[in-house]
C-alpha cells in the first residue's frame, strides 16, 4: 500500500490553528477588559462584536480546521479510501457546515 505525504497540509493547518488560538486568547482578554468598563451603549456594542469574533474563530477552528486536519490525516494513512473528487466533496461539505454554524450564531 502506498501512502501520500500530507505533511505540508498538516503543517499549514497546524500553523492556522495556532494563530487562531493566539487570536482567541487576545479576544478573551479584550472581552474581560470591556466587561470591566462602565456600562454604556458603546461598550455593549463592542462586547457584542467581540463575542461574535470569538464565536466565529471557534467555529472556524472546530468545523473547518479540525475537520481538515482529520481528513488529511486519514488521507495520509489510507489514500485508497479517497477517489477522484473526494477531497473537494469533503471540503465542500465542511464549508457548508461552517456557513450553517456561522449563520446560527448571528
Secondary structure as GFF3:
##gff-version 3
##sequence-region A 1 106
A	DSSP	alpha_helix	7	35	.	.	.	ID=ss1
A	DSSP	alpha_helix	41	59	.	.	.	ID=ss2
A	DSSP	pi_helix	60	65	.	.	.	ID=ss3
A	DSSP	alpha_helix	66	77	.	.	.	ID=ss4
A	DSSP	three_ten_helix	79	81	.	.	.	ID=ss5
A	DSSP	alpha_helix	86	105	.	.	.	ID=ss6
###
